[in-house]
């Protein structure tokens, strides 16, 4: 760890246990997208949470380019409500892993700058970190509202690098999923899980 200056963490499944109810959320999101005219059969059965979010951004970008800005805003608002509702539901059950606090404490004592980069919404990320008195460990906290594409897209980790003014080789990303590892790889930083 001598070459790293910062460690970025995913939230759910990494610092706290994963509690998002994907079995209920995905069909609800698919129904909204289907109502908006999307042929959902093209995107897998069932499509993933991340692919649905990124697909939505692709769709709304196309609508904006066709001067359908109001339609894009309405669709994003509907979907944001769904994502936020499921974030809030997961928050009720999230618990930090037993070694979360001690790991963060040790990293700070060793001089590492810390951050969170999560696909969850801002209210949930900040809320759970505050509830368990973890928020002060982090110099940077990025959530779904800070990015237009979710991990594995490199946007969020690129934004973290820019905010920290660090190059990719100076940062380690810790996550729990292939999307986390791919996001780090797509950004040029090391990753572990």
C-alpha positions as MATLAB code, in Angstrom:
seq = 'XXXXXXXXXXXXXXXXXXXXXXXXXXXXXXXXXXXXXXXXXXXXXXXXXXXXXXXXXXXXXXXXXXXXXXXXXXXXXXXXXXXXXXXXXXXXXXXXXXXXXXXXXXXXXXXXXXXXXXXXXXXXXXXXXXXXXXXXXXXXXXXXXXXXXXXXXXXXXXXXXXXXXXXXXXXXXXXXXXXXXXXXXXXXXXXXX';
ca = [
       0.000    0.000    0.000;
       3.069    2.260    0.013;
       2.405    3.590   -3.502;
      -1.197    4.589   -2.803;
      -2.230    7.940   -1.376;
      -5.974    7.304   -1.270;
      -8.437    4.451   -0.909;
     -11.930    4.709   -2.381;
     -14.709    2.372   -1.278;
     -17.974    1.206   -2.721;
     -20.693    1.358   -0.039;
     -23.224   -1.474   -0.104;
     -21.579   -4.859   -0.021;
     -18.232   -3.282    0.896;
     -18.600   -1.036    3.955;
     -22.138   -2.144    4.801;
     -23.972   -5.356    3.932;
     -25.904   -5.441    0.644;
     -29.644   -5.002    1.209;
     -31.138   -3.633   -2.016;
     -34.282   -5.602   -2.941;
     -33.498   -6.147   -6.614;
     -36.249   -8.756   -7.061;
     -38.893   -6.068   -6.540;
     -37.072   -3.039   -7.939;
     -36.095   -4.371  -11.357;
     -39.626   -5.274  -12.553;
     -40.889   -1.874  -11.404;
     -38.116   -0.079  -13.297;
     -38.697   -2.255  -16.384;
     -42.415   -1.388  -16.331;
     -41.638    2.342  -16.330;
     -39.188    1.953  -19.211;
     -41.635   -0.245  -21.112;
     -44.344    2.411  -20.662;
     -41.854    4.901  -22.131;
     -41.672    2.773  -25.287;
     -38.629    0.595  -24.630;
     -38.579   -3.037  -25.763;
     -37.261   -4.478  -22.496;
     -36.825   -7.981  -23.945;
     -33.691   -6.714  -25.709;
     -31.871   -6.052  -22.423;
     -31.774   -9.432  -20.703;
     -34.076  -11.360  -18.446;
     -33.940   -9.735  -16.045;
     -31.658   -6.819  -16.859;
     -29.350   -5.643  -14.084;
     -29.893   -2.575  -11.908;
     -26.813   -0.916  -13.402;
     -27.716   -1.705  -17.016;
     -31.214   -0.277  -16.451;
     -29.843    2.953  -15.002;
     -27.273    3.369  -17.764;
     -29.874    2.454  -20.410;
     -32.153    5.148  -19.007;
     -29.375    7.716  -19.344;
     -28.762    6.631  -22.941;
     -32.478    6.949  -23.729;
     -32.862   10.351  -22.129;
     -29.718   11.615  -23.879;
     -31.334   10.618  -27.182;
     -34.559   12.366  -26.206;
     -32.695   15.520  -25.245;
     -30.982   15.453  -28.642;
     -34.452   15.216  -30.244;
     -35.675   18.224  -28.222;
     -37.785   16.033  -25.942;
     -36.239   17.511  -22.792;
     -39.485   17.535  -20.804;
     -40.136   13.850  -21.573;
     -36.586   13.031  -20.477;
     -37.022   14.951  -17.213;
     -40.297   13.181  -16.442;
     -38.811    9.738  -17.071;
     -35.734   10.484  -14.962;
     -37.911   11.809  -12.129;
     -40.065    8.655  -12.139;
     -37.039    6.402  -12.080;
     -35.230    8.481   -9.478;
     -38.269    8.077   -7.214;
     -38.043    4.287   -7.588;
     -34.292    4.157   -6.975;
     -34.612    6.442   -3.941;
     -37.471    4.391   -2.484;
     -35.450    1.188   -2.703;
     -32.390    2.967   -1.274;
     -34.502    4.034    1.709;
     -35.810    0.502    2.115;
     -32.260   -0.906    2.099;
     -31.146    1.726    4.620;
     -33.480    0.211    7.209;
     -31.459   -3.014    7.130;
     -27.915   -1.872    6.284;
     -25.336   -2.608    8.941;
     -21.606   -1.936    8.738;
     -19.396   -4.985    8.531;
     -17.669   -5.741   11.857;
     -14.249   -4.527   10.682;
     -15.415   -1.402    8.824;
     -14.631    1.136   11.566;
     -11.300   -0.414   12.548;
     -10.179   -0.607    8.914;
     -11.089    3.028    8.246;
      -9.421    4.129   11.487;
      -6.204    2.329   10.595;
      -6.126    3.727    7.059;
      -6.604    7.288    8.315;
      -3.872    6.808   10.950;
      -1.550    5.608    8.188;
      -2.224    8.824    6.256;
      -4.514    7.626    3.487;
      -7.182    9.905    2.060;
     -10.515    8.080    1.942;
     -13.619    8.333   -0.183;
     -16.869    6.588   -1.042;
     -18.079    6.122   -4.620;
     -21.486    4.450   -4.658;
     -24.219    3.689   -7.179;
     -26.723    4.400   -4.377;
     -28.425    7.759   -3.956;
     -26.974   10.691   -2.029;
     -29.551   10.668    0.756;
     -28.978    6.975    1.459;
     -25.178    7.150    1.264;
     -24.859   10.181    3.518;
     -27.628    8.910    5.795;
     -26.058    5.521    6.462;
     -22.564    6.942    6.941;
     -23.935    9.507    9.393;
     -26.069    6.957   11.267;
     -23.026    4.807   12.033;
     -20.688    7.776   12.615;
     -18.532    6.914    9.613;
     -19.016   10.063    7.547;
     -16.052   11.963    9.010;
     -13.604    9.355    7.718;
     -14.233   10.431    4.128;
     -12.830   13.365    2.227;
     -15.065   12.686   -0.758;
     -18.479   11.020   -1.030;
     -19.969   10.490   -4.488;
     -23.389    8.987   -5.149;
     -25.755    8.238   -8.027;
     -26.750   11.908   -8.314;
     -23.137   12.929   -8.955;
     -22.827   10.907  -12.165;
     -24.712   10.308  -15.382;
     -23.546    6.666  -15.681;
     -23.088    4.085  -12.944;
     -20.123    1.800  -12.403;
     -18.707   -0.021  -14.378;
     -18.641    3.176  -16.423;
     -15.475    5.059  -15.390;
     -17.218    8.421  -14.886;
     -17.633    8.225  -11.096;
     -14.080    7.120  -10.357;
     -12.764    9.688  -12.837;
     -14.674   12.375  -10.947;
     -13.192   11.116   -7.674;
      -9.673   11.311   -9.120;
     -10.306   14.844  -10.348;
     -11.727   15.924   -6.982;
      -8.777   14.418   -5.105;
      -6.294   15.750   -7.707;
      -4.676   12.317   -7.915;
      -3.616   10.100  -10.791;
      -5.147    6.599  -11.074;
      -1.996    4.805   -9.937;
      -2.158    6.650   -6.592;
      -5.624    5.333   -5.711;
      -6.922    1.891   -4.720;
     -10.617    1.119   -5.200;
     -12.273   -1.429   -2.906;
     -15.577   -2.937   -4.022;
     -17.661   -6.085   -3.915;
     -18.776   -6.635   -7.496;
     -17.480   -7.092  -10.997;
     -18.885   -3.629  -11.802;
     -16.575   -2.143   -9.162;
     -13.547   -3.962  -10.535;
     -14.406   -3.003  -14.125;
     -14.932    0.648  -13.149;
     -11.479    0.745  -11.559;
      -9.942   -1.014  -14.550;
     -11.742    1.352  -16.945;
     -10.259    4.255  -14.971;
      -6.754    2.800  -14.775;
      -6.669    2.299  -11.019;
      -5.974   -0.801   -8.962;
      -8.901   -2.577   -7.346;
      -9.551   -5.274   -4.801;
     -12.555   -6.936   -3.197;
];
